[in-house]
């Protein structure tokens, strides 16, 4: 809204200057008084579409592969050296390594200028390890609005996406904003001053959980109410302005916002998982899974490295405690024994049977069938690995095993076949 953007060689450029809120008229009057006469307060069509989409929140969550008991963490970065990604390009990878897979799904959106300034190839290379850790990397054109609606918490910077998220009442963590590039009276500058600051040197999961617990939906209402003076009315006001400018009659059909598209995105699965199984309340086992990322492949005490068959690295295969085939296999026992022969350092092979069960085969010939959900093959392998590590004999295996991962509770059925 400054003179340098609205005038050229002393003459006003726009015939109409569209503003989203009446408070911007005062700032426009201060920086370019001549433009006030052509100002039109017409709201924010993008935000109106986001608001129209809110009733479909659960649909967007499911489109991102978020299941019951899981939450979506949305990471948004504008462009430039002072942006979230510009300041700390490793933040997404560190989040992926710290957030349990069963409890969180991470979605990241970088500003289109990042993609086009550095090339799509370069951005994909920067985020390749993140995608291999299960992070959904959104394309630059679309998907970010759906992620905003589905988000449980947003980690952002001084970009407009962060402001939209706060306006929806979503918990928010922000990175330090450049004071010299923001109008201190602007809503985004005021939001950045009020929002909790992300400390990249402290425990990321602890900061996320603390922010979510302490958040109140109306926390930033005094600032985010400046998003638009006319919520839901931008389509009508803008169409009227355009038809008046063209000197044409408007259509009789009402102009109204429509919901944003469902995201068309890949939902990557990590080629390897680090799975811990601990005794919980009563007989329930507490399970936590993390992506096996470079530098974390060596499993610690009580942690099992489960390596899948979809593009694992050579070293991940060599270090695997359990090798996992998640697609139904027509000859499951044959695959399991052949895989164990090829991986002598691996204790177990787990494979999905044509009937939808999980067959776990050990190096010593033990074979156990688990009845469990289609995404719990790694958990079955880790549970059996723990029993063998604790020297339980097959006759001591329970027939049912209640497990909990985050807020999700499941029961594994156990049947010893041989060994």
Steps between C-alpha positions, in 0.01 A plus 500: 500500500799732466552771241779310323263212419193704405648784293720517191664825389265691726176341376277257685505157335185314617147601414387305805701401807339204674542485879389224733426714808401859573806545725712487184337819373672699775837347417440563131418865577830533684720347230316587177209741561406523135410127493231537768255631239526173305504269806244221521460303822398164356629249753722200429379244241766249605402512866132485407562173318690367802208592728256332261708182523515471881196266527697249288797495740478126565491436125821696450662318794420164343633619163836555666493148644430616856326225699315500831726603786748668265552874449624702204789741559527755220834667428480812281783715369497815293804583287828681567790468741287606797229240434458185709669284236758768421608521862500127574459260209541195727206581728255273312735203510559550873125516561452177306762323711342622825123461443356145540348365178181373662433835665594754235495551124727782380406706192732769363428782253769729360413828325485468118791745475720241674404237243543727200801691631704186568321256261262216587787250470703683764208525742425128462865421569499721811191324631574146380601373845185659644278321249679172583414566864128519414465878461242615243666762279233713333537627144521879465163545329241347732453298816616755757147627565376146562793447740409820687150371560618153604781627725518430871791744533688724257870583506557807285669834446393847387319374191128539438439125545597537866249782542221296339575216740477729803174642365357147503585472870773238448788475751807671362878507536697758302862565413664838551375756246714769333402830661636709212272339239168517685282801567482494882135608478407219262296204629773249413761696698265520797429128478870412493556716807222321691549138391726254689846475347643167384841431654688270257747404774238365743296181487268548201236250611484650849450850356227375269313320776532793742372746240201281414407452866515869590332634185163671505306539174441870559863570595582707191147622424593866556747475213345241270167684485691734269514226233178626344228756569247308294542124561333288235417801280811539282366306199189718487685831548776421252262380230291814535813715468619316189163515324466870584844563353400308185162679491317167481202359690588245766368144475198425717668195654652598838877524522617299798818326617550130437698251708865448409596183307586177677879461496647282227818393676723198549489352850853368547574217741844484661705207368602428858356550848650506847246327725509495880272273704464552874266371770208735549203496734407144595577259215490774235818564303599858418633533145677795343621513142739745337636520147844344464695799370872523418688506827227314691517156339689337783223396738563557870397289795140391463471657153450283191600605148227380264605538137242489222553383144413830327834660407697448822867592498762227501613590852144499630456146372829390654401639841138378496370309802178428309436507124139583409293433186178701537322387181313165492736229377384182323776286654566678830707232676720447196567877479576520871751214502673617183532851644647372826751289308608814312516708821677285760517790750122542497305312769147511352318528170139623513268476199133561425314182404234481227241470780609834650687364801866550590743208486819544703784254441818483710850384404458189718185388315237642738186614314230713664182637341363832627148628440538878484417809297664547156739767632620311808746257343796688650336487843447124472866454411620721785278321756627157395857631492458614862367162612793319342744752643349435845537124432130418511426157355207462256283328760520817712379734226159653584216436258394864492714809554347846561723775365479877509671742262419861587123514548442195285424166667513166317506132587737256332387139464789251532520143366823294508519291184829318544830515678 
